[in-house]
């Protein structure tokens, strides 16, 4: 073999490798991360899901989700699909004061949830709440605060981030009790006035 043919072979192999890597990069699914929009009555706790789609070969997650501390209180998280090096650092006094839920996770073994629940964020709606709706917003304005990285540590730049909300549902109020005796047969119905609160 001549030196020229060896160099030619190495160049061809290099170009072929770059082409394969480019095809693999283009075929990666576009991940979508969505905070749910849920409803709760005043005085209740509510689990807000963070759902994912196209969550494949993910080696690291960073998220900052803002909320209004005058409307709801963050209680913690549950049902996390990510295990190991997961930190949800929102219960510190600083983060509670600023209304930030910070999520950080990494693993040497990539996560392949695909489509499903990433975790629930649990909030308390105060008993005296009067708001209609309050947003739960990804911080996309500050670079690096919401990112997914692949198993090689490269940022997945085409990730879609969808923010959510908590809406307060007015409870029902019974305005009057039925008078006298009410009889009903099995499978029958009783009519009684109920007015929804505001």
Secondary structure, 3 states (H helix, E strand, C coil): CCHHHHHHHHHHHHHHHHHHHHHHHHCCCCCEEEECEEEEECCCEEEEEEEEEEECCEEEEEEEEECCCCCEEEEEEECCCCCCEEEECCCCHHHHHHCEEEEEEEEEEEECCEEEEEEEEEEEECCCCCCCEEEEEECCCCCCCCEEEECCCCECCCCEEECEEEEEECCEEECCCCCCCCCCCCCCCCCCCEEECC
